Every structure is written in C-alpha cells, then in structure tokens.
Amino acid sequence: MTKREIASLAIKLMGVFILLKMIAYIPMTLSGLFYQGKSSEFPDFLFMLFLMLFIFGVSLVWALFIIARSDLITAWLLKNDKTVANAEIGVCSSIDKKDVMIITCSCIGLYLIVTSVPNLVIYISEIFAMRRAGGDYVTYTSGGLYKFSRIIAPTIQIGLGIWLFAGSRGIVKLWKKIRS
C-alpha cells in the first residue's frame, strides 16, 4: 500500500466512526422529542423534530462525504507521494514520521468536529426550547447566561478541529521547528 492508500483508509475509518458516533445520539434525541411532544404545543414539537432531523442529516452527509471523498482529501493532505507500490508483493517504501503526523492531526481534527457539533446543536436548541409554564421565553433570566456560556466550549472545539484538519501540514512544520 502507498502512503495515500493508508491515509485514505484512515480517513474512511473516521467516516465510519462518525456514523457510529451518531448512532449513540439517537436515544438522547428520541427522549428529548418525546419530552418536548408531551409538554408543548405542536409548532414547538415540529421545530424540535426539524432540528433533530437536521442534526442527523448534516452528520450523515458529512460522514458519507468523508467516506466518498477520502481519496481527494488524502491527495490534498499528502501532495508529494512519489511512492509506487510493488505490484507483485504489494509493498511500498516506508512511511516517514511527517506523513503519519499529518494523518493523525487530520483524524484528531475530524474527531473533535464530530464530537462537538452535536453538543453545540443541543445547547443552542436548549436556548430556544426552554419556556416557562406561561409560555414566555426566558433565555436571559433563569440561567440564560449559563446556557450561552455552554456554547463556548463546543465552538472552540469545532474551531480547533477545523484547524487541525485543514492545517495539519502547517502544524507538522511548526512541530518540526519547535523540535529543532
């Protein structure tokens, strides 16, 4: 296997991981929908249903995109792969540390994005879904600042994940400068 094939396989595995990670959110989503349907009116239930379907739709499209386009992503990550696999025995030259670090940084970035997007959407939906018995929205009173502050950590994780995924070559260069 060449370096790109190994990297493509790692990224495809991350796509499968995204699909499996989203399965864990199904019981939590259904319990929230049942609670919302029991205690609120039909438009609010419809809003929550649309929001949860949107979360699953984005995650599904993201996972399928990563799986389908892993070869293009790998070509973008490892631009100068000049190794040629030996057709008889299926072996290529060894992978250097730089390429392994690039693949690892991009996979960690994908992991951070995958684990923080559902939390961000849940925290944002809590801001819009919480109402008093009288029907008025109370985001600023009764814990509104706390609800807004919970958005900060997933937002930073998404930004860090995007930086690790998109800037993995730069991170490896920076690490090399720091080490030397």
N, C-alpha and C positions, 0 to 999 in steps of 0.2 A: 504494500500500500504506500502511496505517496503521502507527503505531508498534507496536501489538500484533502485527500480522501479521509485521512484520520481526523482532520479538523472538521470536515463535513459530517462525519459520523458523530463527533462530539456535539455539534450544533443540532443535528437531528435528534439526538438523545435529549437535548434540552427542550426541544419542541414537544417531544413525548412527555417530558416531565411537566411542562406547562399544562398539557391536557390532564394528566393525572392529578396535578395540584388543584385544578379547578373542580374536579370531582369531589374533593373534600369540602368545598363550599356549598354543595347542593343541599345538605340537611340544614345548614345555617340559613340559607336563603329561603327554603320552604318554611321553616319555623317563623321567620320574620314575615313572610307573606301571610301565613295563617293567622298570626297575631294581628297584623295590620287589617286583614279582612274581617276579623271578628270585632275589632274595636273601632273601626272607622267607616266612613261612607264610601260609596262606590268609586267616585273620582280619585280619592286618595289610594284606594286599593289598586286601581288601574295604573296610577302613577308609579307605585311601587313595583307592580308587575312589569311595567315597561322598563323601569330602571334595572331590575334584576335580569331581565332578558337581554338588555343592552350589555350588562357586565359579561354574561356568558357569551354573547355574540362577539364582542371585542376579543375576549380571551380565545375563543375558538378560531377566529380569523387570524389572530396573532400566532397561535400555535401552528396552524396549517401553513401560514406564510413562512414561518421559520423552517418547517419541515420541507416545504416545496422549494424554497429559495436558498437552502443551505449551501449549495454549490456556489451560487453567486456571492453569498456572504463570505464564504471561505476564500474565494478568489479576491475579494476586496481586502480581507484580513491578511492573507499571505500572498502578496503581489509577486514576489520573485521566487516561486517554487520551480526550480530547474531540475528537480529530481525526476528520473524516469524509472518506472517500475520495471523490474526484470520479468519478462513475460513467462519464463519457464518456472521460476521459483516464487514469484510474487513478492520479492523483497526490494526495498529501495534503500537509499543511503539513510543514515541515522538522522533523527530529528534533533536539531540543536535546542538549547535552552531557551533561546529567544522566541522560537515558534511555539513552544509549549507554554510559555508565559503569556503570549498573545492569545492563544486559545483559551487558557484558563481565565484571563481577565475578561474576555468577552462572555464566557459562560457564567462567571460570577455576576457580571452586569445583567445578563438575562435573568438570572435567579433573583436579583434584587428587584428588578422590574416586575417579575411575576408575583413575588410575594407581597409587594407593597401596593399594587394597583387595586386589588380587591379591598384592602383595608381603607384606602383613600376613598373609594366609592362608598363604602359602608359609612364612613364618618361623615361624608358630605350628605348622604341620604338621611342620616340621623338629624342633621341640622334642619332639613326640610320636612321630615316626617314627625317630629315631636310636637305635639299640640296639647294644650290643656283641655280639660273637660268642656269648657265653654266654647272651644273652637278657635281661639286666637293663638297665633304663633308666638312663641316666647323664646326666640333664639338668644337674645341678649340677656334677658333675665333668666333666672333659674338654670345657671350653668352654661350659658351661651358662650362665654369666653373659654371655658374648658372644652366645649365642643369644637370651637375654632382652633384651639391650640393642639388638639389631637391630629389635625390635618398636617401639621408641620413635619412630623417625622416621616410619614409616607412620601410626602413631596420631596424631601431631601433624599430619601432612598431612591426614588424614581430618577431624580437628577444624577445621583451618584451612579446608578445602574446604567443610564444612558451614557454618562462619561466613560465608565469602564468598558462598555460595549463598543462605543464609537471611537474612543481614543485609546484603545489597547496598545497600538503601536507606539504612540507617544508616551504612554505610561512605562512601557518596557524601555524606551530610550532614556526616560528620566531615571528609572531604576538603575540602569547601567551607568549613568553619570554619577549617581549618588554612591554606587558601589566602588567606582574607580577613583 
